[in-house]
Amino acid sequence: MKIRKDDMVLVIGGNDRGKRGKVLKVYPDKQRIIVEGVRFIKKHQRPTQTQQQGGIVKREGPIHVSNVMLIDPKSGKPSRVGRKVLTGGERNQRVRVAKVSNEMIHDERR
């Protein structure tokens, strides 16, 4: 998937169209992500030993990855994501690139 955890995205489809948020969790097998502050659902929570009080809890629900666009870190505009191969050194490295500005998207894991 081209969208990863901690990316800033813009919702382009659904009831929350136009909202921006940070990706909290990614489900690559289901092609869904959870975005901060988007698609709140009500979860009926049963009381447990750690959390004594049950009730109805509001939390973010998953949305399909096709309903979001990555926000370009340079311009702040929504952008599609491409990939480039950086040659040099001992091995080639694949990086994500914003199509709008052709700027490399910073990834903390690398």
Protein Blocks (a to p, Z undefined) as FASTA:
>chain_A
ZZdehiacddfedjkgoiacddfbdcfknopacdehiaiadddddddfklmbgcdddddd
dddfklpccddfklopacdddddddeedjbdcdddddfklopacddfkZZ
